[in-house]
Amino acid sequence: MRNLITTIALAAAAAPALAQAPDPTLARNLAATCANCHGTNGVTRGSDVEPLAGKPKDELARKVMEFKQGKKPGTIMPQLAKGYTDEQIELMAGWFAAQPAK
């Protein structure tokens, strides 16, 4: 009985952490929405659009936040940036930063 109570207590304590564990594909899926302009995995091919792959996470997040807040002008980016939460922007910035710049 004591083992059962211990098991239940441990499971209950771990449940909040498990419920908040992010989907491991969420950052990749969010970043995929940038592919039309910034290329697959953030690697542009012969484009005037800035590549995102391999750039520092903080730099990427800052730039998108500047678009979102109206501090940085752009054509489509200010509107797109407003559609993401700050947390989503951080996730995407981290994902792009981890991609190899080819």
Backbone torsions as a table, in degrees:
resi	resn	phi	psi	omega
1	MET	NA	-39.8	-179.4
2	ARG	-62.8	-40.2	178.0
3	ASN	-63.0	-38.6	179.0
4	LEU	-64.5	-43.8	179.5
5	ILE	-64.2	-42.8	178.3
6	THR	-62.2	-43.7	179.5
7	THR	-62.3	-45.0	179.2
8	ILE	-63.8	-42.7	-179.8
9	ALA	-63.9	-42.9	178.6
10	LEU	-65.5	-41.0	178.7
11	ALA	-64.3	-41.3	179.1
12	ALA	-65.5	-39.3	179.0
13	ALA	-67.9	-34.4	-178.2
14	ALA	-81.8	-21.2	-175.1
15	ALA	-55.2	-46.3	179.0
16	PRO	-60.6	-38.7	179.8
17	ALA	-66.4	-40.1	178.8
18	LEU	-68.3	-38.0	-179.7
19	ALA	-66.4	-27.8	-177.9
20	GLN	-96.0	-2.0	179.6
21	ALA	-64.9	125.8	-176.9
22	PRO	-70.4	150.0	174.2
23	ASP	-63.4	123.0	-176.1
24	PRO	-64.3	-17.0	179.4
25	THR	-99.5	-3.1	-176.2
26	LEU	-59.7	-48.1	-179.0
27	ALA	-61.0	-43.9	178.9
28	ARG	-62.7	-43.1	-179.0
29	ASN	-65.5	-40.4	176.5
30	LEU	-65.3	-43.8	-178.9
31	ALA	-64.5	-27.8	179.8
32	ALA	-61.7	-24.2	179.3
33	THR	-69.3	-13.2	-179.4
34	CYS	-91.4	-8.3	-172.5
35	ALA	-63.0	-33.4	-178.1
36	ASN	-56.3	-37.7	-179.0
37	CYS	-102.5	-40.4	-172.3
38	HIS	-98.4	3.7	176.8
39	GLY	83.6	161.4	178.2
40	THR	-60.2	129.7	-179.1
41	ASN	59.1	20.8	177.3
42	GLY	81.7	13.3	179.9
43	VAL	-104.1	108.7	-179.8
44	THR	-81.2	155.7	178.9
45	ARG	-125.3	105.1	176.8
46	GLY	57.4	43.3	-175.4
47	SER	-123.5	156.0	173.9
48	ASP	-83.5	-4.2	-179.8
49	VAL	-82.1	138.5	-177.7
50	GLU	-63.6	129.7	172.9
51	PRO	-70.6	150.2	-178.1
52	LEU	-108.9	-26.0	-175.9
53	ALA	-60.4	131.0	174.7
54	GLY	79.2	-1.5	177.5
55	LYS	-75.7	152.9	178.8
56	PRO	-60.7	136.5	-178.4
57	LYS	-54.3	-47.2	-177.1
58	ASP	-61.9	-38.6	178.7
59	GLU	-65.0	-46.7	179.8
60	LEU	-61.7	-48.2	-179.2
61	ALA	-62.3	-41.6	-179.7
62	ARG	-61.7	-45.5	-179.2
63	LYS	-62.4	-43.9	-179.7
64	VAL	-66.8	-39.1	178.0
65	MET	-64.1	-35.6	177.2
66	GLU	-65.4	-38.6	173.8
67	PHE	-62.7	-46.3	-176.9
68	LYS	-61.3	-38.2	-177.4
69	GLN	-87.0	-1.0	179.8
70	GLY	78.7	13.0	179.9
71	LYS	-84.3	-20.7	-177.8
72	LYS	-121.5	124.2	179.7
73	PRO	-75.4	156.3	177.7
74	GLY	-171.5	173.6	179.1
75	THR	-87.1	-63.1	-176.9
76	ILE	-107.8	-25.9	-174.5
77	MET	-59.5	-39.4	178.4
78	PRO	-59.5	-39.7	179.7
79	GLN	-70.3	-42.8	-179.9
80	LEU	-64.9	-43.5	-176.6
81	ALA	-61.0	-33.6	-179.9
82	LYS	-67.1	-16.4	180.0
83	GLY	-84.0	-3.4	-178.4
84	TYR	-112.3	146.1	172.9
85	THR	-76.8	163.2	177.0
86	ASP	-59.3	-37.6	-179.7
87	GLU	-66.1	-40.3	178.0
88	GLN	-65.3	-39.2	177.6
89	ILE	-62.2	-42.9	177.7
90	GLU	-62.1	-42.7	178.7
91	LEU	-61.1	-47.7	-179.6
92	MET	-64.3	-42.5	-179.9
93	ALA	-60.8	-42.3	177.6
94	GLY	-64.4	-39.0	-179.3
95	TRP	-66.6	-48.1	179.4
96	PHE	-63.0	-38.7	179.9
97	ALA	-61.3	-31.1	-178.1
98	ALA	-83.3	-7.5	-178.5
99	GLN	-83.6	142.8	177.9
100	PRO	-71.5	133.9	174.4
101	ALA	-81.9	112.4	-174.0
102	LYS	-89.2	NA	NA
